Amino acid sequence: MDPVIVREKLESLRRCVARIEERAPPDVAGLTGDPDVQDIAVLNLTRAIQLYVDIGSHASRSEDLAAPATMGDVFEAFQRDSYEVLRA
């Protein structure tokens, strides 16, 4: 994966988060009472998590680190390490 693809994935991640923010109701009742809002939130959260994991997996390969065994490992690695690929 090259820097252009990473930037595209980061932009997709930003769009997912923005979509959730723009459709988020002001309270839990608004969420539980609207199946369409629930679907938008779940779909975009799922996409965002997958994009994050894709980027993190690529970053670990690019920097010759051990491949993450789980999705959680990717999140921990981002918290712990500084990935050069994200500065591209």
Wavefront OBJ file of the C-alpha trace (Angstrom):
o trace
v 0.000 0.000 0.000
v 1.453 3.324 -0.957
v 1.039 6.749 0.713
v -1.742 7.737 -1.692
v -3.816 4.749 -0.649
v -3.147 5.471 3.029
v -4.307 9.073 2.549
v -7.429 7.814 0.774
v -8.166 5.408 3.617
v -7.660 8.206 6.149
v -10.063 10.403 4.196
v -12.628 7.588 4.131
v -12.173 7.217 7.875
v -12.801 10.948 8.354
v -15.965 10.713 6.247
v -17.272 7.815 8.351
v -16.734 9.763 11.563
v -18.284 12.899 10.068
v -21.358 10.936 8.957
v -21.830 9.571 12.460
v -21.422 13.040 13.975
v -23.875 14.672 11.577
v -26.560 12.032 12.157
v -26.058 11.491 15.900
v -29.125 12.447 17.904
v -28.717 14.645 20.981
v -29.693 11.841 23.352
v -29.965 8.061 23.654
v -33.733 8.147 23.183
v -33.228 9.623 19.739
v -30.897 6.776 18.863
v -33.010 3.965 20.252
v -36.139 5.339 18.625
v -34.777 5.683 15.103
v -33.671 2.511 13.294
v -32.304 4.532 10.365
v -29.954 6.465 12.641
v -28.909 3.187 14.243
v -28.116 1.731 10.823
v -26.082 4.782 9.820
v -24.119 4.625 13.071
v -23.451 0.882 12.899
v -22.476 0.922 9.236
v -20.100 3.849 9.609
v -18.585 2.553 12.854
v -17.954 -0.797 11.190
v -16.366 0.881 8.188
v -14.258 3.158 10.393
v -12.955 0.262 12.464
v -12.062 -1.728 9.356
v -10.273 1.244 7.797
v -8.338 1.829 11.028
v -7.315 -1.833 11.158
v -6.320 -1.812 7.472
v -4.120 1.239 7.998
v -2.578 -0.198 11.155
v -1.875 -3.552 9.546
v -0.182 -1.824 6.651
v 1.815 0.370 9.009
v 3.125 -2.616 10.937
v 4.194 -4.314 7.683
v 5.795 -1.145 6.354
v 7.867 -0.752 9.483
v 8.802 -4.444 9.735
v 6.912 -4.920 12.990
v 5.213 -8.140 13.966
v 1.850 -8.522 12.296
v -1.026 -7.815 14.684
v -2.790 -11.027 15.705
v -6.091 -9.322 16.487
v -7.906 -6.124 15.684
v -7.285 -5.083 19.276
v -3.554 -5.453 18.710
v -3.777 -2.842 15.951
v -5.418 -0.354 18.312
v -2.797 -1.040 20.978
v 0.018 -0.592 18.460
v -1.357 2.781 17.353
v -1.510 3.866 20.962
v 2.029 2.675 21.673
v 3.930 3.297 18.430
v 4.444 6.141 16.023
v 3.858 4.971 12.459
v 5.839 6.643 9.705
v 3.224 5.663 7.123
v 0.698 7.993 8.754
v 2.976 10.963 8.152
v 2.983 10.334 4.408
l 1 2 3 4 5 6 7 8 9 10 11 12 13 14 15 16 17 18 19 20 21 22 23 24 25 26 27 28 29 30 31 32 33 34 35 36 37 38 39 40 41 42 43 44 45 46 47 48 49 50 51 52 53 54 55 56 57 58 59 60 61 62 63 64 65 66 67 68 69 70 71 72 73 74 75 76 77 78 79 80 81 82 83 84 85 86 87 88
